[in-house]
Amino acid sequence: MGTMQTSPSLSIPLAIVYLSVPVGFAFTMVRLIQNNIKRFKGIEVEREETTL
């Protein structure tokens, strides 16, 4: 197990970098489910304004 790859610049394990995508997807799905439950119950869903 001592042969885990690390990133050249930050020296962190690449497994952490690769896990960021599925973890972010899971958080997005939880938020979408929360919003759908609120809509189903008739509660106003707050929208965040995006500024560019």
C-alpha positions as CSV (number, residue, x, y, z in Angstrom):
1,M,0.0,0.0,0.0
2,G,3.0,2.3,0.1
3,T,2.9,2.9,-3.6
4,M,0.0,5.4,-3.6
5,Q,0.4,8.1,-6.2
6,T,0.6,11.7,-5.1
7,S,0.2,14.9,-7.0
8,P,3.5,16.5,-8.0
9,S,2.6,20.1,-6.9
10,L,0.7,19.5,-3.6
11,S,2.0,16.1,-2.6
12,I,-1.6,14.9,-1.7
13,P,-2.8,11.5,-2.6
14,L,-4.5,11.4,-6.0
15,A,-7.3,9.3,-4.5
16,I,-8.5,12.5,-2.8
17,V,-8.5,14.4,-6.1
18,Y,-10.4,11.6,-7.9
19,L,-12.9,11.3,-5.1
20,S,-13.9,14.9,-5.3
21,V,-16.0,14.3,-8.4
22,P,-18.3,11.6,-6.9
23,V,-18.5,13.4,-3.6
24,G,-19.6,16.6,-5.3
25,F,-22.1,14.7,-7.4
26,A,-23.6,13.2,-4.2
27,F,-23.9,16.6,-2.6
28,T,-25.6,17.9,-5.7
29,M,-28.1,15.0,-5.7
30,V,-28.9,15.6,-2.0
31,R,-29.6,19.3,-2.7
32,L,-31.8,18.5,-5.7
33,I,-33.8,16.0,-3.6
34,Q,-34.2,18.6,-0.9
35,N,-35.5,21.2,-3.4
36,N,-37.9,18.6,-5.0
37,I,-39.4,17.8,-1.6
38,K,-39.9,21.5,-0.8
39,R,-41.6,22.0,-4.2
40,F,-43.8,18.9,-3.6
41,K,-44.9,20.3,-0.2
42,G,-45.6,23.7,-1.8
43,I,-42.8,25.6,0.0
44,E,-41.1,28.4,-2.0
45,V,-37.6,27.3,-3.2
46,E,-35.0,30.0,-2.7
47,R,-32.9,30.7,-5.7
48,E,-29.4,32.2,-5.4
49,E,-28.5,35.0,-7.8
50,T,-25.4,34.4,-9.8
51,T,-23.1,37.3,-10.5
52,L,-20.6,37.1,-13.4
